Amino acid sequence: MADKHPPQAHRDRPTVYQIRIEGHLGDEWMDWFEGLTATQENNGDTLLTGPVVDQAALHGLLRKVRDLGMTLVWVIRINPGETT
């Protein structure tokens, strides 16, 4: 019988996400995004990259972006070995 759920090769490891927000996020806010790496892009955006343990944690990060009044550009899941 086929599994109805998509396979997850690394269930024991957090999934890595990238969250792009419009504008540069100041260093003073990085404690809010502990565990993520912030890259200030030349186009003025900030790219947050790092492991996220589950969907609840991802939604928590997105609430923080909202609470800062930042514009969310996109969110993507990075597969192991993939680069953007």
C-alpha positions as CSV (number, residue, x, y, z in Angstrom):
1,M,0.0,0.0,0.0
2,A,1.4,3.4,-1.0
3,D,2.1,6.0,1.6
4,K,-0.2,9.0,1.1
5,H,2.3,11.4,2.7
6,P,5.4,12.7,0.8
7,P,8.6,11.1,1.9
8,Q,10.9,13.0,4.2
9,A,14.4,11.7,3.9
10,H,15.7,13.4,7.1
11,R,12.9,13.3,9.6
12,D,15.4,13.4,12.5
13,R,16.9,16.7,11.3
14,P,15.3,20.2,11.2
15,T,14.3,21.4,7.7
16,V,16.4,24.4,6.4
17,Y,14.4,27.4,5.2
18,Q,15.2,30.7,3.6
19,I,13.0,33.7,4.5
20,R,13.5,36.8,2.3
21,I,12.2,40.1,3.8
22,E,12.2,43.5,2.2
23,G,14.7,45.9,3.7
24,H,17.8,45.3,5.8
25,L,17.2,43.8,9.2
26,G,19.3,45.6,11.9
27,D,21.7,43.6,14.0
28,E,19.7,44.5,17.1
29,W,16.9,42.3,15.9
30,M,19.0,39.2,15.2
31,D,18.4,37.8,18.7
32,W,14.7,37.4,17.6
33,F,16.0,35.0,14.9
34,E,18.5,33.0,16.9
35,G,19.9,30.1,14.9
36,L,19.3,31.8,11.5
37,T,22.0,33.5,9.5
38,A,21.1,36.9,8.1
39,T,22.5,38.0,4.8
40,Q,22.1,41.6,3.7
41,E,21.5,41.4,-0.1
42,N,22.6,44.1,-2.5
43,N,19.0,44.8,-3.6
44,G,18.1,45.9,-0.1
45,D,16.5,42.6,1.1
46,T,17.6,40.5,4.0
47,L,17.8,36.7,3.6
48,L,17.4,34.6,6.7
49,T,18.6,31.1,6.4
50,G,18.7,28.2,8.9
51,P,17.2,25.1,10.4
52,V,13.6,25.2,11.6
53,V,12.4,22.3,13.7
54,D,8.8,22.2,12.7
55,Q,5.9,24.1,11.1
56,A,5.0,25.7,14.4
57,A,8.5,27.2,14.7
58,L,8.3,28.4,11.1
59,H,5.0,30.2,11.8
60,G,6.6,31.7,14.9
61,L,9.4,33.1,12.7
62,L,6.9,34.5,10.3
63,R,5.0,36.2,13.2
64,K,8.3,37.9,14.2
65,V,8.7,39.2,10.7
66,R,5.1,40.5,10.9
67,D,5.7,42.0,14.3
68,L,8.7,43.9,13.0
69,G,6.5,45.4,10.3
70,M,8.8,43.9,7.6
71,T,7.4,42.9,4.2
72,L,7.7,39.1,3.6
73,V,8.9,38.5,0.0
74,W,9.1,34.7,0.1
75,V,9.7,31.6,2.1
76,I,11.3,28.4,0.6
77,R,12.4,25.1,1.9
78,I,16.0,24.1,1.1
79,N,16.5,20.4,0.3
80,P,19.7,18.8,1.5
81,G,22.6,19.7,-0.9
82,E,20.5,22.3,-2.7
83,T,21.8,25.9,-3.0
84,T,19.8,29.0,-4.1
